[in-house]
Amino acid sequence: MQILNLKVEIPWASIEPGMSFFVPCLDTENAVKQLTWEAGRYRYRVICKQVIEGDRYGLRCWRVE
């Protein structure tokens, strides 16, 4: 998946319900739309929250289904 022309690899097949991952980004609104669309392709549901981790701004996303 592409976020602001940067390729982001998310190993969807290995993410189980309850697991989370961090995606560094500034345009979180657009990134949430892309992440939820991509998760929907696998029939997954994700919840994303804006966070700062290790001095990086981005999204922490949890697979809930």
mmCIF file as Biopython writes it, N, C-alpha, C and O atoms, coordinates in Angstrom:
data_model
#
loop_
_atom_site.group_PDB
_atom_site.id
_atom_site.type_symbol
_atom_site.label_atom_id
_atom_site.label_alt_id
_atom_site.label_comp_id
_atom_site.label_asym_id
_atom_site.label_entity_id
_atom_site.label_seq_id
_atom_site.pdbx_PDB_ins_code
_atom_site.Cartn_x
_atom_site.Cartn_y
_atom_site.Cartn_z
_atom_site.occupancy
_atom_site.B_iso_or_equiv
_atom_site.auth_seq_id
_atom_site.auth_asym_id
_atom_site.pdbx_PDB_model_num
ATOM 1   N N  . MET A ? 1  ? 0.834   -1.165  0.000  1.0 0.0 1  A 1 
ATOM 2   C CA . MET A ? 1  ? 0.000   0.000   0.000  1.0 0.0 1  A 1 
ATOM 3   C C  . MET A ? 1  ? 0.881   1.230   0.000  1.0 0.0 1  A 1 
ATOM 4   O O  . MET A ? 1  ? 1.995   1.187   0.521  1.0 0.0 1  A 1 
ATOM 5   N N  . GLN A ? 2  ? 0.416   2.311   -0.563 1.0 0.0 2  A 1 
ATOM 6   C CA . GLN A ? 2  ? 1.167   3.555   -0.686 1.0 0.0 2  A 1 
ATOM 7   C C  . GLN A ? 2  ? 0.570   4.610   0.243  1.0 0.0 2  A 1 
ATOM 8   O O  . GLN A ? 2  ? -0.639  4.839   0.232  1.0 0.0 2  A 1 
ATOM 9   N N  . ILE A ? 3  ? 1.412   5.247   1.042  1.0 0.0 3  A 1 
ATOM 10  C CA . ILE A ? 3  ? 1.002   6.393   1.847  1.0 0.0 3  A 1 
ATOM 11  C C  . ILE A ? 3  ? 1.975   7.510   1.531  1.0 0.0 3  A 1 
ATOM 12  O O  . ILE A ? 3  ? 3.161   7.421   1.846  1.0 0.0 3  A 1 
ATOM 13  N N  . LEU A ? 4  ? 1.466   8.569   0.903  1.0 0.0 4  A 1 
ATOM 14  C CA . LEU A ? 4  ? 2.295   9.702   0.473  1.0 0.0 4  A 1 
ATOM 15  C C  . LEU A ? 4  ? 3.518   9.245   -0.312 1.0 0.0 4  A 1 
ATOM 16  O O  . LEU A ? 4  ? 4.640   9.660   -0.024 1.0 0.0 4  A 1 
ATOM 17  N N  . ASN A ? 5  ? 3.300   8.407   -1.283 1.0 0.0 5  A 1 
ATOM 18  C CA . ASN A ? 5  ? 4.330   7.886   -2.178 1.0 0.0 5  A 1 
ATOM 19  C C  . ASN A ? 5  ? 5.371   7.012   -1.486 1.0 0.0 5  A 1 
ATOM 20  O O  . ASN A ? 5  ? 6.425   6.737   -2.060 1.0 0.0 5  A 1 
ATOM 21  N N  . LEU A ? 6  ? 5.092   6.576   -0.272 1.0 0.0 6  A 1 
ATOM 22  C CA . LEU A ? 6  ? 5.970   5.642   0.422  1.0 0.0 6  A 1 
ATOM 23  C C  . LEU A ? 6  ? 5.280   4.289   0.485  1.0 0.0 6  A 1 
ATOM 24  O O  . LEU A ? 6  ? 4.113   4.189   0.865  1.0 0.0 6  A 1 
ATOM 25  N N  . LYS A ? 7  ? 6.007   3.264   0.113  1.0 0.0 7  A 1 
ATOM 26  C CA . LYS A ? 7  ? 5.441   1.924   0.140  1.0 0.0 7  A 1 
ATOM 27  C C  . LYS A ? 7  ? 5.469   1.392   1.569  1.0 0.0 7  A 1 
ATOM 28  O O  . LYS A ? 7  ? 6.513   1.381   2.221  1.0 0.0 7  A 1 
ATOM 29  N N  . VAL A ? 8  ? 4.293   0.945   2.049  1.0 0.0 8  A 1 
ATOM 30  C CA . VAL A ? 8  ? 4.167   0.400   3.395  1.0 0.0 8  A 1 
ATOM 31  C C  . VAL A ? 8  ? 3.716   -1.046  3.252  1.0 0.0 8  A 1 
ATOM 32  O O  . VAL A ? 8  ? 2.655   -1.324  2.693  1.0 0.0 8  A 1 
ATOM 33  N N  . GLU A ? 9  ? 4.534   -1.965  3.766  1.0 0.0 9  A 1 
ATOM 34  C CA . GLU A ? 9  ? 4.215   -3.392  3.709  1.0 0.0 9  A 1 
ATOM 35  C C  . GLU A ? 9  ? 3.545   -3.800  5.018  1.0 0.0 9  A 1 
ATOM 36  O O  . GLU A ? 9  ? 4.140   -3.663  6.087  1.0 0.0 9  A 1 
ATOM 37  N N  . ILE A ? 10 ? 2.328   -4.292  4.941  1.0 0.0 10 A 1 
ATOM 38  C CA . ILE A ? 10 ? 1.612   -4.774  6.112  1.0 0.0 10 A 1 
ATOM 39  C C  . ILE A ? 10 ? 1.335   -6.263  5.893  1.0 0.0 10 A 1 
ATOM 40  O O  . ILE A ? 10 ? 0.659   -6.634  4.933  1.0 0.0 10 A 1 
ATOM 41  N N  . PRO A ? 11 ? 1.850   -7.106  6.768  1.0 0.0 11 A 1 
ATOM 42  C CA . PRO A ? 11 ? 1.657   -8.556  6.601  1.0 0.0 11 A 1 
ATOM 43  C C  . PRO A ? 11 ? 0.271   -8.994  7.071  1.0 0.0 11 A 1 
ATOM 44  O O  . PRO A ? 11 ? 0.138   -9.626  8.119  1.0 0.0 11 A 1 
ATOM 45  N N  . TRP A ? 12 ? -0.750  -8.660  6.300  1.0 0.0 12 A 1 
ATOM 46  C CA . TRP A ? 12 ? -2.137  -8.910  6.702  1.0 0.0 12 A 1 
ATOM 47  C C  . TRP A ? 12 ? -2.386  -10.373 7.067  1.0 0.0 12 A 1 
ATOM 48  O O  . TRP A ? 12 ? -3.138  -10.649 8.002  1.0 0.0 12 A 1 
ATOM 49  N N  . ALA A ? 13 ? -1.784  -11.299 6.363  1.0 0.0 13 A 1 
ATOM 50  C CA . ALA A ? 13 ? -2.050  -12.720 6.610  1.0 0.0 13 A 1 
ATOM 51  C C  . ALA A ? 13 ? -1.577  -13.170 7.993  1.0 0.0 13 A 1 
ATOM 52  O O  . ALA A ? 13 ? -2.102  -14.143 8.535  1.0 0.0 13 A 1 
ATOM 53  N N  . SER A ? 14 ? -0.599  -12.479 8.566  1.0 0.0 14 A 1 
ATOM 54  C CA . SER A ? 14 ? -0.083  -12.903 9.867  1.0 0.0 14 A 1 
ATOM 55  C C  . SER A ? 14 ? -0.630  -12.083 11.035 1.0 0.0 14 A 1 
ATOM 56  O O  . SER A ? 14 ? -0.251  -12.323 12.181 1.0 0.0 14 A 1 
ATOM 57  N N  . ILE A ? 15 ? -1.502  -11.133 10.768 1.0 0.0 15 A 1 
ATOM 58  C CA . ILE A ? 15 ? -2.069  -10.305 11.840 1.0 0.0 15 A 1 
ATOM 59  C C  . ILE A ? 15 ? -3.348  -10.957 12.348 1.0 0.0 15 A 1 
ATOM 60  O O  . ILE A ? 15 ? -4.331  -11.085 11.618 1.0 0.0 15 A 1 
ATOM 61  N N  . GLU A ? 16 ? -3.315  -11.364 13.612 1.0 0.0 16 A 1 
ATOM 62  C CA . GLU A ? 16 ? -4.455  -12.009 14.255 1.0 0.0 16 A 1 
ATOM 63  C C  . GLU A ? 16 ? -5.301  -10.962 14.982 1.0 0.0 16 A 1 
ATOM 64  O O  . GLU A ? 16 ? -4.797  -9.886  15.304 1.0 0.0 16 A 1 
ATOM 65  N N  . PRO A ? 17 ? -6.580  -11.257 15.245 1.0 0.0 17 A 1 
ATOM 66  C CA . PRO A ? 17 ? -7.391  -10.327 16.040 1.0 0.0 17 A 1 
ATOM 67  C C  . PRO A ? 17 ? -6.715  -10.021 17.375 1.0 0.0 17 A 1 
ATOM 68  O O  . PRO A ? 17 ? -6.236  -10.922 18.062 1.0 0.0 17 A 1 
ATOM 69  N N  . GLY A ? 18 ? -6.684  -8.740  17.729 1.0 0.0 18 A 1 
ATOM 70  C CA . GLY A ? 18 ? -6.039  -8.297  18.955 1.0 0.0 18 A 1 
ATOM 71  C C  . GLY A ? 18 ? -4.631  -7.777  18.738 1.0 0.0 18 A 1 
ATOM 72  O O  . GLY A ? 18 ? -4.103  -7.058  19.587 1.0 0.0 18 A 1 
ATOM 73  N N  . MET A ? 19 ? -4.014  -8.126  17.621 1.0 0.0 19 A 1 
ATOM 74  C CA . MET A ? 19 ? -2.662  -7.643  17.313 1.0 0.0 19 A 1 
ATOM 75  C C  . MET A ? 19 ? -2.741  -6.225  16.757 1.0 0.0 19 A 1 
ATOM 76  O O  . MET A ? 19 ? -3.766  -5.815  16.213 1.0 0.0 19 A 1 
ATOM 77  N N  . SER A ? 20 ? -1.646  -5.485  16.901 1.0 0.0 20 A 1 
ATOM 78  C CA . SER A ? 20 ? -1.611  -4.121  16.378 1.0 0.0 20 A 1 
ATOM 79  C C  . SER A ? 20 ? -0.322  -3.879  15.615 1.0 0.0 20 A 1 
ATOM 80  O O  . SER A ? 20 ? 0.630   -4.654  15.700 1.0 0.0 20 A 1 
ATOM 81  N N  . PHE A ? 21 ? -0.315  -2.783  14.867 1.0 0.0 21 A 1 
ATOM 82  C CA . PHE A ? 21 ? 0.875   -2.365  14.129 1.0 0.0 21 A 1 
ATOM 83  C C  . PHE A ? 21 ? 0.882   -0.847  14.049 1.0 0.0 21 A 1 
ATOM 84  O O  . PHE A ? 21 ? -0.161  -0.206  14.174 1.0 0.0 21 A 1 
ATOM 85  N N  . PHE A ? 22 ? 2.065   -0.276  13.841 1.0 0.0 22 A 1 
ATOM 86  C CA . PHE A ? 22 ? 2.242   1.169   13.764 1.0 0.0 22 A 1 
ATOM 87  C C  . PHE A ? 22 ? 2.594   1.561   12.338 1.0 0.0 22 A 1 
ATOM 88  O O  . PHE A ? 22 ? 3.432   0.929   11.694 1.0 0.0 22 A 1 
ATOM 89  N N  . VAL A ? 23 ? 1.943   2.613   11.853 1.0 0.0 23 A 1 
ATOM 90  C CA . VAL A ? 23 ? 2.233   3.153   10.518 1.0 0.0 23 A 1 
ATOM 91  C C  . VAL A ? 23 ? 2.600   4.626   10.691 1.0 0.0 23 A 1 
ATOM 92  O O  . VAL A ? 23 ? 1.733   5.431   11.033 1.0 0.0 23 A 1 
ATOM 93  N N  . PRO A ? 24 ? 3.862   5.001   10.465 1.0 0.0 24 A 1 
ATOM 94  C CA . PRO A ? 24 ? 4.231   6.413   10.566 1.0 0.0 24 A 1 
ATOM 95  C C  . PRO A ? 24 ? 3.643   7.199   9.403  1.0 0.0 24 A 1 
ATOM 96  O O  . PRO A ? 24 ? 3.781   6.806   8.245  1.0 0.0 24 A 1 
ATOM 97  N N  . CYS A ? 25 ? 2.990   8.305   9.716  1.0 0.0 25 A 1 
ATOM 98  C CA . CYS A ? 25 ? 2.399   9.143   8.664  1.0 0.0 25 A 1 
ATOM 99  C C  . CYS A ? 25 ? 1.983   10.476  9.269  1.0 0.0 25 A 1 
ATOM 100 O O  . CYS A ? 25 ? 1.820   10.594  10.483 1.0 0.0 25 A 1 
ATOM 101 N N  . LEU A ? 26 ? 1.814   11.476  8.413  1.0 0.0 26 A 1 
ATOM 102 C CA . LEU A ? 26 ? 1.329   12.781  8.832  1.0 0.0 26 A 1 
ATOM 103 C C  . LEU A ? 26 ? -0.128  12.977  8.444  1.0 0.0 26 A 1 
ATOM 104 O O  . LEU A ? 26 ? -0.896  13.562  9.208  1.0 0.0 26 A 1 
ATOM 105 N N  . ASP A ? 27 ? -0.516  12.504  7.283  1.0 0.0 27 A 1 
ATOM 106 C CA . ASP A ? 27 ? -1.902  12.620  6.811  1.0 0.0 27 A 1 
ATOM 107 C C  . ASP A ? 27 ? -2.693  11.419  7.326  1.0 0.0 27 A 1 
ATOM 108 O O  . ASP A ? 27 ? -2.984  10.487  6.576  1.0 0.0 27 A 1 
ATOM 109 N N  . THR A ? 28 ? -3.035  11.451  8.604  1.0 0.0 28 A 1 
ATOM 110 C CA . THR A ? 28 ? -3.665  10.297  9.230  1.0 0.0 28 A 1 
ATOM 111 C C  . THR A ? 28 ? -5.067  10.038  8.691  1.0 0.0 28 A 1 
ATOM 112 O O  . THR A ? 28 ? -5.490  8.885   8.612  1.0 0.0 28 A 1 
ATOM 113 N N  . GLU A ? 29 ? -5.785  11.078  8.325  1.0 0.0 29 A 1 
ATOM 114 C CA . GLU A ? 29 ? -7.146  10.895  7.806  1.0 0.0 29 A 1 
ATOM 115 C C  . GLU A ? 29 ? -7.134  10.053  6.531  1.0 0.0 29 A 1 
ATOM 116 O O  . GLU A ? 29 ? -7.916  9.112   6.393  1.0 0.0 29 A 1 
ATOM 117 N N  . ASN A ? 30 ? -6.258  10.392  5.619  1.0 0.0 30 A 1 
ATOM 118 C CA . ASN A ? 30 ? -6.142  9.634   4.369  1.0 0.0 30 A 1 
ATOM 119 C C  . ASN A ? 30 ? -5.615  8.221   4.632  1.0 0.0 30 A 1 
ATOM 120 O O  . ASN A ? 30 ? -6.078  7.258   4.021  1.0 0.0 30 A 1 
ATOM 121 N N  . ALA A ? 31 ? -4.650  8.104   5.538  1.0 0.0 31 A 1 
ATOM 122 C CA . ALA A ? 31 ? -4.077  6.791   5.846  1.0 0.0 31 A 1 
ATOM 123 C C  . ALA A ? 31 ? -5.117  5.859   6.459  1.0 0.0 31 A 1 
ATOM 124 O O  . ALA A ? 31 ? -5.129  4.668   6.148  1.0 0.0 31 A 1 
ATOM 125 N N  . VAL A ? 32 ? -5.988  6.374   7.321  1.0 0.0 32 A 1 
ATOM 126 C CA . VAL A ? 32 ? -7.051  5.551   7.921  1.0 0.0 32 A 1 
ATOM 127 C C  . VAL A ? 32 ? -7.973  5.019   6.829  1.0 0.0 32 A 1 
ATOM 128 O O  . VAL A ? 32 ? -8.355  3.850   6.854  1.0 0.0 32 A 1 
ATOM 129 N N  . LYS A ? 33 ? -8.327  5.865   5.881  1.0 0.0 33 A 1 
ATOM 130 C CA . LYS A ? 33 ? -9.181  5.426   4.773  1.0 0.0 33 A 1 
ATOM 131 C C  . LYS A ? 33 ? -8.514  4.302   3.985  1.0 0.0 33 A 1 
ATOM 132 O O  . LYS A ? 33 ? -9.158  3.308   3.652  1.0 0.0 33 A 1 
ATOM 133 N N  . GLN A ? 34 ? -7.241  4.456   3.690  1.0 0.0 34 A 1 
ATOM 134 C CA . GLN A ? 34 ? -6.515  3.437   2.930  1.0 0.0 34 A 1 
ATOM 135 C C  . GLN A ? 34 ? -6.390  2.144   3.726  1.0 0.0 34 A 1 
ATOM 136 O O  . GLN A ? 34 ? -6.570  1.056   3.178  1.0 0.0 34 A 1 
ATOM 137 N N  . LEU A ? 35 ? -6.082  2.258   5.018  1.0 0.0 35 A 1 
ATOM 138 C CA . LEU A ? 35 ? -5.919  1.067   5.859  1.0 0.0 35 A 1 
ATOM 139 C C  . LEU A ? 35 ? -7.222  0.304   6.031  1.0 0.0 35 A 1 
ATOM 140 O O  . LEU A ? 35 ? -7.232  -0.925  5.961  1.0 0.0 35 A 1 
ATOM 141 N N  . THR A ? 36 ? -8.314  1.010   6.254  1.0 0.0 36 A 1 
ATOM 142 C CA . THR A ? 36 ? -9.594  0.317   6.423  1.0 0.0 36 A 1 
ATOM 143 C C  . THR A ? 36 ? -10.037 -0.319  5.112  1.0 0.0 36 A 1 
ATOM 144 O O  . THR A ? 36 ? -10.637 -1.394  5.125  1.0 0.0 36 A 1 
ATOM 145 N N  . TRP A ? 37 ? -9.755  0.322   3.983  1.0 0.0 37 A 1 
ATOM 146 C CA . TRP A ? 37 ? -10.101 -0.270  2.684  1.0 0.0 37 A 1 
ATOM 147 C C  . TRP A ? 37 ? -9.277  -1.532  2.449  1.0 0.0 37 A 1 
ATOM 148 O O  . TRP A ? 37 ? -9.800  -2.566  2.033  1.0 0.0 37 A 1 
ATOM 149 N N  . GLU A ? 38 ? -7.981  -1.426  2.724  1.0 0.0 38 A 1 
ATOM 150 C CA . GLU A ? 38 ? -7.092  -2.574  2.522  1.0 0.0 38 A 1 
ATOM 151 C C  . GLU A ? 38 ? -7.489  -3.732  3.446  1.0 0.0 38 A 1 
ATOM 152 O O  . GLU A ? 38 ? -7.523  -4.885  3.016  1.0 0.0 38 A 1 
ATOM 153 N N  . ALA A ? 39 ? -7.784  -3.433  4.694  1.0 0.0 39 A 1 
ATOM 154 C CA . ALA A ? 39 ? -8.213  -4.477  5.638  1.0 0.0 39 A 1 
ATOM 155 C C  . ALA A ? 39 ? -9.517  -5.117  5.169  1.0 0.0 39 A 1 
ATOM 156 O O  . ALA A ? 39 ? -9.701  -6.326  5.311  1.0 0.0 39 A 1 
ATOM 157 N N  . GLY A ? 40 ? -10.409 -4.322  4.618  1.0 0.0 40 A 1 
ATOM 158 C CA . GLY A ? 40 ? -11.677 -4.841  4.110  1.0 0.0 40 A 1 
ATOM 159 C C  . GLY A ? 40 ? -11.506 -5.837  2.980  1.0 0.0 40 A 1 
ATOM 160 O O  . GLY A ? 40 ? -12.348 -6.717  2.801  1.0 0.0 40 A 1 
ATOM 161 N N  . ARG A ? 41 ? -10.434 -5.715  2.219  1.0 0.0 41 A 1 
ATOM 162 C CA . ARG A ? 41 ? -10.160 -6.677  1.154  1.0 0.0 41 A 1 
ATOM 163 C C  . ARG A ? 41 ? -9.947  -8.077  1.727  1.0 0.0 41 A 1 
ATOM 164 O O  . ARG A ? 41 ? -10.225 -9.077  1.066  1.0 0.0 41 A 1 
ATOM 165 N N  . TYR A ? 42 ? -9.449  -8.135  2.966  1.0 0.0 42 A 1 
ATOM 166 C CA . TYR A ? 42 ? -9.223  -9.408  3.642  1.0 0.0 42 A 1 
ATOM 167 C C  . TYR A ? 42 ? -10.378 -9.776  4.579  1.0 0.0 42 A 1 
ATOM 168 O O  . TYR A ? 42 ? -10.318 -10.767 5.306  1.0 0.0 42 A 1 
ATOM 169 N N  . ARG A ? 43 ? -11.418 -8.959  4.542  1.0 0.0 43 A 1 
ATOM 170 C CA . ARG A ? 43 ? -12.575 -9.107  5.438  1.0 0.0 43 A 1 
ATOM 171 C C  . ARG A ? 43 ? -12.180 -8.956  6.900  1.0 0.0 43 A 1 
ATOM 172 O O  . ARG A ? 43 ? -12.727 -9.620  7.781  1.0 0.0 43 A 1 
ATOM 173 N N  . TYR A ? 44 ? -11.218 -8.067  7.139  1.0 0.0 44 A 1 
ATOM 174 C CA . TYR A ? 44 ? -10.789 -7.713  8.486  1.0 0.0 44 A 1 
ATOM 175 C C  . TYR A ? 44 ? -11.391 -6.368  8.845  1.0 0.0 44 A 1 
ATOM 176 O O  . TYR A ? 44 ? -11.745 -5.579  7.969  1.0 0.0 44 A 1 
ATOM 177 N N  . ARG A ? 45 ? -11.506 -6.113  10.143 1.0 0.0 45 A 1 
ATOM 178 C CA . ARG A ? 45 ? -11.920 -4.795  10.619 1.0 0.0 45 A 1 
ATOM 179 C C  . ARG A ? 45 ? -10.806 -4.288  11.510 1.0 0.0 45 A 1 
ATOM 180 O O  . ARG A ? 45 ? -10.296 -5.021  12.357 1.0 0.0 45 A 1 
ATOM 181 N N  . VAL A ? 46 ? -10.428 -3.030  11.320 1.0 0.0 46 A 1 
ATOM 182 C CA . VAL A ? 46 ? -9.361  -2.427  12.109 1.0 0.0 46 A 1 
ATOM 183 C C  . VAL A ? 46 ? -9.853  -1.140  12.763 1.0 0.0 46 A 1 
ATOM 184 O O  . VAL A ? 46 ? -10.743 -0.459  12.254 1.0 0.0 46 A 1 
ATOM 185 N N  . ILE A ? 47 ? -9.249  -0.831  13.898 1.0 0.0 47 A 1 
ATOM 186 C CA . ILE A ? 47 ? -9.465  0.445   14.576 1.0 0.0 47 A 1 
ATOM 187 C C  . ILE A ? 47 ? -8.113  1.131   14.614 1.0 0.0 47 A 1 
ATOM 188 O O  . ILE A ? 47 ? -7.119  0.530   15.021 1.0 0.0 47 A 1 
ATOM 189 N N  . CYS A ? 48 ? -8.072  2.396   14.189 1.0 0.0 48 A 1 
ATOM 190 C CA . CYS A ? 48 ? -6.817  3.143   14.142 1.0 0.0 48 A 1 
ATOM 191 C C  . CYS A ? 48 ? -6.911  4.379   15.026 1.0 0.0 48 A 1 
ATOM 192 O O  . CYS A ? 48 ? -7.929  5.072   15.036 1.0 0.0 48 A 1 
ATOM 193 N N  . LYS A ? 49 ? -5.846  4.647   15.764 1.0 0.0 49 A 1 
ATOM 194 C CA . LYS A ? 49 ? -5.756  5.818   16.645 1.0 0.0 49 A 1 
ATOM 195 C C  . LYS A ? 49 ? -4.478  6.577   16.330 1.0 0.0 49 A 1 
ATOM 196 O O  . LYS A ? 49 ? -3.437  5.978   16.060 1.0 0.0 49 A 1 
ATOM 197 N N  . GLN A ? 50 ? -4.568  7.914   16.370 1.0 0.0 50 A 1 
ATOM 198 C CA . GLN A ? 50 ? -3.394  8.748   16.165 1.0 0.0 50 A 1 
ATOM 199 C C  . GLN A ? 50 ? -2.523  8.685   17.415 1.0 0.0 50 A 1 
ATOM 200 O O  . GLN A ? 50 ? -3.013  8.853   18.531 1.0 0.0 50 A 1 
ATOM 201 N N  . VAL A ? 51 ? -1.227  8.443   17.219 1.0 0.0 51 A 1 
ATOM 202 C CA . VAL A ? 51 ? -0.298  8.320   18.345 1.0 0.0 51 A 1 
ATOM 203 C C  . VAL A ? 51 ? 1.055   8.918   17.986 1.0 0.0 51 A 1 
ATOM 204 O O  . VAL A ? 51 ? 1.340   9.205   16.823 1.0 0.0 51 A 1 
ATOM 205 N N  . ILE A ? 52 ? 1.878   9.098   19.009 1.0 0.0 52 A 1 
ATOM 206 C CA . ILE A ? 52 ? 3.287   9.446   18.837 1.0 0.0 52 A 1 
ATOM 207 C C  . ILE A ? 52 ? 4.067   8.323   19.496 1.0 0.0 52 A 1 
ATOM 208 O O  . ILE A ? 52 ? 3.924   8.078   20.694 1.0 0.0 52 A 1 
ATOM 209 N N  . GLU A ? 53 ? 4.891   7.641   18.714 1.0 0.0 53 A 1 
ATOM 210 C CA . GLU A ? 53 ? 5.695   6.528   19.220 1.0 0.0 53 A 1 
ATOM 211 C C  . GLU A ? 53 ? 7.139   6.739   18.811 1.0 0.0 53 A 1 
ATOM 212 O O  . GLU A ? 53 ? 7.450   6.874   17.628 1.0 0.0 53 A 1 
ATOM 213 N N  . GLY A ? 54 ? 8.011   6.765   19.794 1.0 0.0 54 A 1 
ATOM 214 C CA . GLY A ? 54 ? 9.436   6.948   19.494 1.0 0.0 54 A 1 
ATOM 215 C C  . GLY A ? 54 ? 9.701   8.214   18.718 1.0 0.0 54 A 1 
ATOM 216 O O  . GLY A ? 54 ? 10.492  8.197   17.775 1.0 0.0 54 A 1 
ATOM 217 N N  . ASP A ? 55 ? 9.072   9.303   19.078 1.0 0.0 55 A 1 
ATOM 218 C CA . ASP A ? 55 ? 9.209   10.603  18.403 1.0 0.0 55 A 1 
ATOM 219 C C  . ASP A ? 55 ? 8.678   10.601  16.971 1.0 0.0 55 A 1 
ATOM 220 O O  . ASP A ? 55 ? 9.027   11.474  16.177 1.0 0.0 55 A 1 
ATOM 221 N N  . ARG A ? 56 ? 7.842   9.628   16.642 1.0 0.0 56 A 1 
ATOM 222 C CA . ARG A ? 56 ? 7.228   9.579   15.308 1.0 0.0 56 A 1 
ATOM 223 C C  . ARG A ? 56 ? 5.718   9.671   15.441 1.0 0.0 56 A 1 
ATOM 224 O O  . ARG A ? 56 ? 5.114   9.018   16.291 1.0 0.0 56 A 1 
ATOM 225 N N  . TYR A ? 57 ? 5.120   10.487  14.591 1.0 0.0 57 A 1 
ATOM 226 C CA . TYR A ? 57 ? 3.674   10.664  14.560 1.0 0.0 57 A 1 
ATOM 227 C C  . TYR A ? 57 ? 3.086   9.676   13.566 1.0 0.0 57 A 1 
ATOM 228 O O  . TYR A ? 57 ? 3.653   9.461   12.494 1.0 0.0 57 A 1 
ATOM 229 N N  . GLY A ? 58 ? 1.968   9.083   13.908 1.0 0.0 58 A 1 
ATOM 230 C CA . GLY A ? 58 ? 1.356   8.138   12.982 1.0 0.0 58 A 1 
ATOM 231 C C  . GLY A ? 58 ? 0.127   7.481   13.558 1.0 0.0 58 A 1 
ATOM 232 O O  . GLY A ? 58 ? -0.569  8.054   14.396 1.0 0.0 58 A 1 
ATOM 233 N N  . LEU A ? 59 ? -0.133  6.269   13.099 1.0 0.0 59 A 1 
ATOM 234 C CA . LEU A ? 59 ? -1.316  5.523   13.496 1.0 0.0 59 A 1 
ATOM 235 C C  . LEU A ? 59 ? -0.939  4.200   14.130 1.0 0.0 59 A 1 
ATOM 236 O O  . LEU A ? 59 ? -0.061  3.495   13.635 1.0 0.0 59 A 1 
ATOM 237 N N  . ARG A ? 60 ? -1.593  3.868   15.210 1.0 0.0 60 A 1 
ATOM 238 C CA . ARG A ? 60 ? -1.531  2.533   15.797 1.0 0.0 60 A 1 
ATOM 239 C C  . ARG A ? 60 ? -2.863  1.888   15.420 1.0 0.0 60 A 1 
ATOM 240 O O  . ARG A ? 60 ? -3.927  2.411   15.754 1.0 0.0 60 A 1 
ATOM 241 N N  . CYS A ? 61 ? -2.803  0.766   14.732 1.0 0.0 61 A 1 
ATOM 242 C CA . CYS A ? 61 ? -4.002  0.089   14.244 1.0 0.0 61 A 1 
ATOM 243 C C  . CYS A ? 61 ? -4.104  -1.303  14.852 1.0 0.0 61 A 1 
ATOM 244 O O  . CYS A ? 61 ? -3.118  -2.038  14.920 1.0 0.0 61 A 1 
ATOM 245 N N  . TRP A ? 62 ? -5.309  -1.656  15.295 1.0 0.0 62 A 1 
ATOM 246 C CA . TRP A ? 62 ? -5.584  -2.958  15.881 1.0 0.0 62 A 1 
ATOM 247 C C  . TRP A ? 62 ? -6.546  -3.712  14.979 1.0 0.0 62 A 1 
ATOM 248 O O  . TRP A ? 62 ? -7.523  -3.146  14.489 1.0 0.0 62 A 1 
ATOM 249 N N  . ARG A ? 63 ? -6.270  -4.973  14.764 1.0 0.0 63 A 1 
ATOM 250 C CA . ARG A ? 63 ? -7.234  -5.819  14.056 1.0 0.0 63 A 1 
ATOM 251 C C  . ARG A ? 63 ? -8.233  -6.307  15.098 1.0 0.0 63 A 1 
ATOM 252 O O  . ARG A ? 63 ? -7.844  -6.918  16.093 1.0 0.0 63 A 1 
ATOM 253 N N  . VAL A ? 64 ? -9.520  -6.040  14.876 1.0 0.0 64 A 1 
ATOM 254 C CA . VAL A ? 64 ? -10.542 -6.432  15.848 1.0 0.0 64 A 1 
ATOM 255 C C  . VAL A ? 64 ? -11.375 -7.608  15.362 1.0 0.0 64 A 1 
ATOM 256 O O  . VAL A ? 64 ? -12.014 -8.273  16.178 1.0 0.0 64 A 1 
ATOM 257 N N  . GLU A ? 65 ? -11.393 -7.883  14.087 1.0 0.0 65 A 1 
ATOM 258 C CA . GLU A ? 65 ? -12.112 -9.029  13.530 1.0 0.0 65 A 1 
ATOM 259 C C  . GLU A ? 65 ? -11.312 -9.628  12.398 1.0 0.0 65 A 1 
ATOM 260 O O  . GLU A ? 65 ? -11.741 -10.608 11.789 1.0 0.0 65 A 1 
#
